Amino acid sequence: MSEIGDKIQAKCLAFGDRVIKLNDYLLKQAANAKPGYTIVKGKRVYEKTIPVYLQSVANLCNQLLRSGTSIGANNAEATNAISKTDYRSKSFIALKEARESLYWIELLHRNDYIDDKQYQSIYADCEELVKILVTRCKKINEELDAK
């Protein structure tokens, strides 16, 4: 991998780490917000499924976890591509996953699961990845179009 490729992969990994930590944090916050049990015949019965009040945040977190960690996985695949066309394909998939991550981050913020400070920080990190990947994808297209 090139020095630039190493730096891009390091950014992808750092973003993936942030997404994993945010996921864990949000699920812990949600789980602590309300008790996970119901009262049946005067006794506490703990729920074995995700309670309704956790389903939204759990689903949003899962979507962000999948797309946010997929950026680095697809970038790693791109660096080991078997052809320029494969390299382009994996690079564009990494870009699509980064843009999808922006969407999930926005939804988490709009629904008050993350505050303004958390939102601005992780959104900025993801936007930086998008810009890097857009630049790389444009360069790949130019190279392939020139042939």
Protein Blocks (a to p, Z undefined) as FASTA:
>chain_A
ZZklmmmmmmmmmmmmmmmmmmmmmmmmmmmmpccbdceehiacddfbdcfklmmmmmmm
mmmmmmmmmmmmmmmmmmmccbfklmmmmmmmmmmmmmmmmmmmmmmmmnopacfklmmm
mmmmmmmmmmmmmmmmmmmmmmmmmZZ
